[in-house]
Amino acid sequence: MASSTVASSQPDRPARPNLAFRRLRGQRSPAEFAAAVRRAGLEIGEQVSCDARYVGRVEAGEIRCPNYAYERVFLHMFPGRTLTDLGFAPRSSVRGRRARDIEDTPPTHTPDPANAPCETNRACEPYETRNPYDPFHPHDTFEESDVLRRAFMTGGGATVAAASLGAAGFSRDASAAQRAVRRAGAGDAGALEEAVRRIRLLDDRHGADGLYRRAAAPLRAAYALLDAGATRQTTADRLYSGAGELAISVGWLAHDSGRFDDARSHYAEALATARMTGDPGLEAHAFCNTAFLARDAGRPREAVRAAQAAQRVARPVGSARLMSLLALREAGGWAGLADRVACEQALARAQTLFERGPSDADPEWMSFYGEAELEGLEAQCWSTLGDWPRAARHARRAAQLQDRHFTRNIALYTAELADDLARGGRPDEAAVAGMRVLDLLEEVQSSRIQTMLAATARVLLPHRRASGVSAFLDRHASLPRTA
């Protein structure tokens, strides 16, 4: 009987591009197609964290057979077609070697029947892939890494961060230094990338407050992997990029939940990672979020400088949409400095760049940036400048345009609208918008949105007799207060 530690002698098959799947994408960018996949999943009750990178892996042939959740979504999107019609290999053809390996390995737990064995890690994904760096999946996997075992514990039905992580193997004592740590492989890099996608997806739906503390542990595990080293340079590059993107995602969760100092630290960590590896896309992303944080923290001049730095490093990326977003970040800084002329110039540049349309060069993390976000960020600029009617028009349009998948953003834009209407002397309309936000707060946990709504309530207090205002104020006052 073969040892479980001995790899199969069968060589990996070279990936063949999935041209059929590429034809089905048509003229849509990978990010746009990924958004369509997520929407289709919601229609049938499947939560898939699809993004542009996943679409690229499918089209490159790296994923020869999708997991069962993606299979159902794809067949829903393209009725009457089979997996073979979509360019995938039959599931039975990608099970062989992995199945033999598992048969030769003493089982450590009862396998999940949905976790079908696959020929290679890249060939076929199990049902709703269980990710060792993902704090939101409660199950172990066959591929759970040594690093993960030291970073997490499974207890009951939930995955929790190991207490203080020191006892779980991250302490720097002598025994930890002597403990062997395996070098990271492509599977670790893929799991890390999937963790980033999962965090972004959950933030889009539910906001940051309930996610931040749970996301810190996988970030520590990611940097432990960097210290362990990688088997190949391409894997090392993916690990550094993934760790940097994860630092930004965790930083954003801190940012959106009002922990500005924590966010600043995470963004700085991502920026350092980007500069060590010479990754202009990651560096631009880190500067982009730093600019946003500086604006929110009341440092508008820093916001302008960070946004301008982001634009300098982002030019080689070749994405007009990225440059458009960075121009909006700059506009937000100018608005904070009360420089209306510079703000309008940056807004015009952002609009011009946006109109060039999406491209394959657009970073995967920008899936949130569409016309709704453009309108929402412009609304924030006009609000900062005190032009309430103009701000309200853009905020209303943003809420109307936003894809229903992005529940948090719908709540954000509607909260912006309520505040602009209240400050613009339209208390009855502000109360109606505020009620919509309160409905959405049953699904979304975001300190940012709660803070905005509290400010709106204070503005509306003198207008309690206006239609609907009293009901809004009473309902808002009954909200549980966050710690």
Legacy VTK file of the C-alpha trace (Angstrom):
# vtk DataFile Version 3.0
C-alpha trace
ASCII
DATASET POLYDATA
POINTS 483 float
0.000 0.000 0.000
1.406 3.379 -0.963
2.277 5.881 1.703
0.020 8.895 1.951
3.050 11.151 1.741
4.224 9.843 -1.602
2.984 11.767 -4.589
1.547 9.965 -7.550
3.940 9.346 -10.414
1.325 10.473 -12.891
2.381 13.881 -14.182
0.006 16.845 -14.089
-1.749 17.378 -17.367
-1.013 20.710 -19.047
-3.948 23.079 -18.794
-5.922 23.582 -22.003
-7.774 26.889 -22.440
-11.540 26.588 -22.108
-12.536 28.331 -25.333
-16.208 27.372 -25.046
-16.500 29.150 -21.703
-14.658 32.176 -23.101
-17.175 32.396 -25.962
-20.048 32.319 -23.487
-18.578 35.317 -21.663
-18.881 37.293 -24.895
-18.142 41.019 -24.693
-18.410 41.193 -20.918
-15.249 41.762 -18.913
-14.226 39.012 -16.458
-15.426 41.185 -13.567
-18.807 41.800 -15.217
-19.244 38.105 -15.983
-18.283 37.221 -12.401
-20.977 39.597 -11.131
-23.489 37.845 -13.406
-22.445 34.484 -11.939
-22.982 35.760 -8.409
-26.413 37.121 -9.320
-27.384 33.816 -10.910
-26.266 32.026 -7.768
-28.514 34.191 -5.604
-31.444 33.397 -7.885
-31.189 29.701 -7.004
-29.974 30.078 -3.429
-26.268 29.375 -4.059
-23.652 31.705 -2.564
-20.587 31.553 -4.805
-17.762 34.049 -4.350
-16.947 34.312 -8.047
-14.662 37.099 -9.257
-12.522 37.963 -12.271
-9.647 35.734 -11.152
-11.907 32.685 -10.922
-13.248 33.392 -14.423
-9.667 33.675 -15.660
-8.727 30.334 -14.097
-11.666 28.642 -15.785
-10.848 30.160 -19.175
-7.177 29.206 -18.787
-8.194 25.595 -18.157
-6.846 25.530 -14.604
-10.279 24.452 -13.362
-11.199 21.469 -15.513
-14.394 20.733 -13.590
-16.203 23.185 -11.268
-17.442 22.332 -7.804
-21.082 21.340 -7.402
-22.259 24.820 -6.380
-20.704 26.437 -9.458
-22.038 23.610 -11.633
-25.606 24.384 -10.563
-25.087 28.101 -11.140
-23.578 27.625 -14.617
-26.330 25.241 -15.687
-28.894 27.763 -14.411
-27.231 30.530 -16.434
-27.075 28.417 -19.594
-30.163 26.166 -19.567
-30.090 23.149 -21.846
-26.298 22.890 -21.776
-24.164 20.316 -20.019
-20.785 20.777 -18.334
-19.186 19.408 -21.489
-21.011 22.042 -23.561
-19.478 24.668 -21.250
-15.990 23.326 -21.979
-15.485 21.371 -18.757
-14.240 17.807 -18.431
-16.657 15.156 -17.120
-16.453 14.901 -13.361
-15.624 11.197 -13.555
-12.491 11.920 -15.598
-10.903 14.137 -12.932
-11.427 11.912 -9.903
-8.974 9.090 -10.494
-5.659 9.959 -8.908
-7.020 11.896 -5.951
-9.410 9.059 -5.188
-6.540 6.550 -5.091
-4.511 8.830 -2.828
-7.398 9.132 -0.387
-8.027 5.390 -0.374
-4.391 4.863 0.675
-4.610 7.438 3.457
-6.010 6.496 6.882
-9.111 8.699 7.325
-8.889 11.280 10.094
-12.571 12.158 9.972
-15.716 11.183 8.124
-15.472 12.614 4.609
-18.163 14.965 3.399
-19.922 13.184 0.506
-20.074 16.491 -1.320
-16.290 16.784 -1.109
-15.686 14.614 -4.157
-12.084 13.503 -4.737
-10.368 15.146 -7.664
-7.415 14.411 -9.884
-5.463 17.526 -8.951
-6.033 20.543 -6.762
-6.586 22.673 -9.810
-8.680 20.196 -11.776
-11.890 19.856 -9.853
-13.066 21.800 -6.830
-15.181 20.192 -4.081
-18.626 21.437 -3.287
-18.376 25.080 -2.156
-14.611 24.874 -1.681
-13.602 24.777 1.992
-10.801 27.269 2.502
-8.237 26.926 5.308
-7.681 30.681 5.429
-11.406 31.445 5.349
-12.781 32.186 8.834
-16.341 31.757 7.614
-16.327 28.057 6.624
-16.890 25.764 9.610
-15.418 22.540 8.226
-12.012 20.898 7.900
-10.738 19.785 4.499
-8.360 17.090 3.298
-5.995 19.858 2.191
-5.934 21.678 5.544
-2.368 22.947 5.899
0.019 22.647 8.848
-0.021 26.424 9.184
-3.786 26.420 9.406
-3.835 23.736 12.068
-1.768 26.044 14.213
-3.923 29.074 13.373
-7.431 27.660 13.851
-9.384 25.182 15.933
-12.662 23.548 14.987
-15.091 23.188 17.832
-18.761 22.332 17.638
-20.080 23.652 14.359
-18.004 26.828 14.094
-14.427 27.659 13.187
-12.830 30.023 15.689
-9.419 31.611 15.959
-7.222 29.706 18.385
-6.944 31.452 21.712
-4.249 34.117 21.464
-2.700 32.024 18.643
0.371 31.555 20.835
-0.899 28.242 22.127
-1.766 27.283 18.562
1.804 27.526 17.330
2.451 31.160 16.400
4.496 32.046 19.472
8.199 32.671 18.957
9.456 30.400 21.688
12.139 27.751 21.277
9.702 24.902 20.765
7.968 26.796 17.978
11.263 27.588 16.321
12.153 23.883 16.300
8.808 22.832 14.866
9.070 21.944 11.169
7.011 24.114 8.838
6.375 22.873 5.316
6.896 25.173 2.365
3.769 26.619 0.821
2.456 25.348 -2.495
0.004 26.448 -5.151
-2.914 25.076 -3.118
-2.065 27.446 -0.267
-1.890 30.393 -2.650
-5.263 29.479 -4.127
-6.840 29.121 -0.690
-5.464 32.505 0.327
-6.900 34.146 -2.790
-10.262 32.532 -2.116
-10.248 33.881 1.447
-9.928 37.405 0.060
-12.868 36.809 -2.273
-14.975 35.380 0.520
-14.328 38.330 2.840
-15.221 40.806 0.099
-18.396 38.930 -0.722
-19.563 38.839 2.895
-18.733 42.522 3.350
-20.791 43.391 0.260
-23.774 41.620 1.780
-23.496 42.226 5.509
-21.021 45.026 6.270
-17.835 44.974 8.286
-18.771 44.983 11.961
-19.309 41.255 12.372
-16.352 40.252 10.216
-13.295 42.192 11.339
-12.258 40.163 14.377
-12.789 36.888 12.527
-10.665 38.015 9.578
-7.534 38.833 11.595
-6.552 35.188 12.173
-6.290 34.209 8.484
-4.171 37.318 7.900
-1.691 36.127 10.512
-1.732 32.681 8.928
-1.016 34.247 5.526
2.072 36.052 6.778
3.236 32.882 8.517
3.116 31.203 5.108
5.331 33.940 3.675
7.875 33.250 6.405
7.765 29.531 5.621
8.693 30.122 1.986
7.238 28.659 -1.195
8.087 25.786 -3.488
8.218 27.984 -6.604
8.758 31.661 -7.357
5.384 31.915 -9.103
3.757 30.561 -5.955
5.720 33.013 -3.798
4.511 35.899 -5.992
0.909 34.750 -5.587
1.354 34.424 -1.832
2.748 37.940 -1.487
0.008 39.381 -3.663
-2.655 37.414 -1.792
-1.304 38.413 1.612
-1.221 42.065 0.553
-4.784 41.932 -0.757
-5.906 40.168 2.415
-4.246 42.893 4.521
-6.192 45.501 2.541
-9.452 43.572 2.965
-8.936 43.243 6.708
-7.931 46.911 6.800
-11.159 47.826 5.044
-13.181 45.860 7.600
-11.431 47.848 10.336
-11.962 51.084 8.389
-15.674 50.512 7.791
-16.248 49.548 11.425
-14.580 52.728 12.715
-11.219 51.266 13.793
-9.128 53.801 11.907
-5.804 53.089 13.647
-6.091 49.382 12.899
-7.013 50.140 9.295
-4.023 52.429 8.857
-1.715 49.694 10.144
-3.139 47.063 7.781
-2.937 49.377 4.772
0.681 50.228 5.631
1.452 46.509 5.855
-0.036 45.959 2.399
1.906 48.901 0.997
5.169 47.501 2.376
4.378 44.088 0.874
3.685 45.676 -2.515
6.944 47.606 -2.522
9.010 44.585 -1.464
7.680 42.586 -4.409
7.412 45.406 -6.976
3.666 44.895 -7.479
2.195 48.143 -8.902
-1.393 46.880 -8.772
-1.182 46.037 -5.096
0.626 49.303 -4.331
-2.075 51.313 -6.122
-4.764 49.457 -4.191
-3.050 50.155 -0.865
-2.655 53.864 -1.693
-6.279 53.980 -2.871
-7.580 52.735 0.467
-5.118 54.913 2.368
-6.550 57.958 0.577
-10.094 56.897 1.453
-9.131 56.372 5.102
-7.358 59.744 5.293
-10.481 61.480 3.990
-12.697 59.757 6.550
-10.218 60.472 9.358
-10.253 64.207 8.616
-6.865 64.392 6.864
-7.897 65.660 3.406
-4.446 66.799 2.318
-3.047 63.345 3.002
-5.979 61.933 1.017
-4.986 64.035 -2.002
-1.330 63.020 -1.767
-2.126 59.315 -1.370
-4.564 59.384 -4.309
-2.018 61.130 -6.517
0.641 58.593 -5.525
-1.794 55.809 -6.399
-2.347 57.292 -9.855
1.392 57.457 -10.501
1.994 53.799 -9.663
-1.230 52.605 -11.352
-0.432 53.863 -14.862
1.469 50.690 -15.893
-1.555 48.588 -14.901
-3.417 49.963 -17.922
-6.885 50.110 -16.346
-8.986 53.192 -17.093
-11.518 52.139 -14.457
-8.798 51.979 -11.811
-7.563 55.442 -12.762
-11.169 56.677 -12.603
-11.598 55.421 -9.046
-8.294 56.966 -7.992
-9.363 60.308 -9.472
-12.487 60.074 -7.304
-10.329 59.447 -4.250
-8.410 62.615 -5.127
-11.668 64.524 -5.602
-12.758 63.500 -2.108
-9.578 64.995 -0.673
-10.026 68.252 -2.556
-13.617 68.473 -1.315
-12.338 68.100 2.247
-9.982 71.019 1.594
-12.961 73.044 0.280
-11.217 73.430 -3.096
-14.250 73.251 -5.376
-12.321 73.894 -8.592
-9.776 71.110 -8.011
-12.585 68.790 -6.912
-14.586 69.438 -10.095
-11.500 68.839 -12.233
-10.846 65.490 -10.561
-14.527 64.522 -10.902
-14.480 65.344 -14.615
-11.338 63.261 -15.073
-12.956 60.366 -13.216
-16.033 60.513 -15.449
-13.974 60.618 -18.647
-11.885 57.638 -17.595
-14.961 55.696 -16.489
-16.606 56.176 -19.877
-13.734 54.307 -21.546
-15.371 51.185 -20.182
-14.105 48.019 -18.504
-11.111 46.041 -19.688
-9.253 42.836 -18.883
-6.671 44.981 -17.067
-9.196 45.965 -14.376
-8.106 44.513 -11.002
-10.403 41.831 -9.606
-10.993 43.767 -6.384
-12.751 46.488 -8.374
-15.886 44.433 -9.007
-17.765 46.890 -6.748
-16.866 49.867 -8.963
-19.615 50.581 -11.427
-21.827 53.511 -12.256
-23.535 53.298 -8.861
-20.243 53.694 -6.979
-19.215 56.542 -9.280
-22.461 58.354 -8.447
-22.130 57.558 -4.750
-18.596 58.915 -4.447
-19.531 62.056 -6.367
-22.468 62.520 -3.989
-20.038 62.423 -1.067
-17.909 65.131 -2.679
-20.864 67.489 -3.179
-22.068 66.784 0.342
-18.652 67.693 1.755
-18.770 70.912 -0.270
-22.233 71.704 1.144
-24.136 71.431 -2.135
-26.953 69.339 -0.673
-29.379 69.306 -3.644
-26.643 68.168 -6.024
-25.403 65.583 -3.534
-28.946 64.224 -3.102
-29.408 63.798 -6.865
-26.251 61.719 -7.162
-26.989 59.690 -4.008
-30.506 58.878 -5.225
-29.160 57.750 -8.570
-26.483 55.630 -6.864
-29.086 53.786 -4.772
-31.244 53.190 -7.848
-28.366 51.847 -9.943
-26.779 49.567 -7.364
-26.919 45.830 -7.993
-29.051 44.197 -5.287
-26.140 41.846 -4.512
-24.311 44.774 -2.859
-26.701 45.195 0.075
-24.230 47.196 2.117
-23.720 49.750 -0.647
-27.460 50.195 -1.158
-27.719 50.998 2.551
-24.733 53.358 2.308
-26.065 55.327 -0.662
-29.528 55.545 0.873
-28.040 56.805 4.141
-26.129 59.422 2.153
-29.380 60.401 0.439
-31.229 60.711 3.757
-28.537 62.982 5.183
-28.370 65.179 2.085
-32.160 65.576 2.041
-32.246 66.411 5.753
-29.531 69.042 5.446
-31.105 70.376 2.259
-34.370 71.218 4.019
-36.481 68.222 2.925
-37.132 66.427 6.227
-40.128 64.370 5.088
-38.177 62.815 2.194
-35.192 62.311 4.463
-37.360 60.348 6.894
-38.590 58.055 4.109
-34.997 57.354 3.010
-33.970 56.847 6.630
-36.682 54.231 7.082
-35.313 52.316 4.094
-31.880 52.312 5.697
-33.326 50.986 8.957
-34.907 48.132 7.003
-31.539 47.320 5.431
-29.748 47.429 8.789
-31.506 44.163 9.614
-29.094 42.572 7.101
-26.095 44.919 7.259
-23.750 45.668 10.158
-21.709 48.782 9.418
-20.599 51.382 11.939
-20.129 53.825 9.077
-23.778 53.608 8.060
-25.001 53.720 11.662
-22.899 56.834 12.299
-24.307 58.524 9.180
-27.861 57.692 10.216
-27.275 59.025 13.738
-26.085 62.318 12.261
-29.201 62.488 10.083
-31.398 61.858 13.128
-29.777 64.787 14.937
-30.442 67.068 11.959
-34.087 65.952 11.874
-34.770 66.463 15.586
-36.088 70.044 15.147
-38.428 68.770 12.399
-40.214 66.086 14.419
-43.621 67.424 13.354
-42.865 66.956 9.641
-44.529 63.994 7.944
-42.837 60.710 8.857
-40.016 62.273 10.871
-41.359 61.339 14.299
-41.799 57.693 13.275
-38.249 57.596 11.902
-36.771 59.166 15.036
-38.625 56.779 17.318
-37.554 53.734 15.329
-33.964 54.971 15.140
-33.913 55.559 18.896
-34.950 51.948 19.459
-31.912 50.595 17.614
-29.506 48.632 19.823
-26.380 50.652 20.450
-23.107 49.060 19.307
-20.250 48.822 21.754
LINES 1 484
483 0 1 2 3 4 5 6 7 8 9 10 11 12 13 14 15 16 17 18 19 20 21 22 23 24 25 26 27 28 29 30 31 32 33 34 35 36 37 38 39 40 41 42 43 44 45 46 47 48 49 50 51 52 53 54 55 56 57 58 59 60 61 62 63 64 65 66 67 68 69 70 71 72 73 74 75 76 77 78 79 80 81 82 83 84 85 86 87 88 89 90 91 92 93 94 95 96 97 98 99 100 101 102 103 104 105 106 107 108 109 110 111 112 113 114 115 116 117 118 119 120 121 122 123 124 125 126 127 128 129 130 131 132 133 134 135 136 137 138 139 140 141 142 143 144 145 146 147 148 149 150 151 152 153 154 155 156 157 158 159 160 161 162 163 164 165 166 167 168 169 170 171 172 173 174 175 176 177 178 179 180 181 182 183 184 185 186 187 188 189 190 191 192 193 194 195 196 197 198 199 200 201 202 203 204 205 206 207 208 209 210 211 212 213 214 215 216 217 218 219 220 221 222 223 224 225 226 227 228 229 230 231 232 233 234 235 236 237 238 239 240 241 242 243 244 245 246 247 248 249 250 251 252 253 254 255 256 257 258 259 260 261 262 263 264 265 266 267 268 269 270 271 272 273 274 275 276 277 278 279 280 281 282 283 284 285 286 287 288 289 290 291 292 293 294 295 296 297 298 299 300 301 302 303 304 305 306 307 308 309 310 311 312 313 314 315 316 317 318 319 320 321 322 323 324 325 326 327 328 329 330 331 332 333 334 335 336 337 338 339 340 341 342 343 344 345 346 347 348 349 350 351 352 353 354 355 356 357 358 359 360 361 362 363 364 365 366 367 368 369 370 371 372 373 374 375 376 377 378 379 380 381 382 383 384 385 386 387 388 389 390 391 392 393 394 395 396 397 398 399 400 401 402 403 404 405 406 407 408 409 410 411 412 413 414 415 416 417 418 419 420 421 422 423 424 425 426 427 428 429 430 431 432 433 434 435 436 437 438 439 440 441 442 443 444 445 446 447 448 449 450 451 452 453 454 455 456 457 458 459 460 461 462 463 464 465 466 467 468 469 470 471 472 473 474 475 476 477 478 479 480 481 482
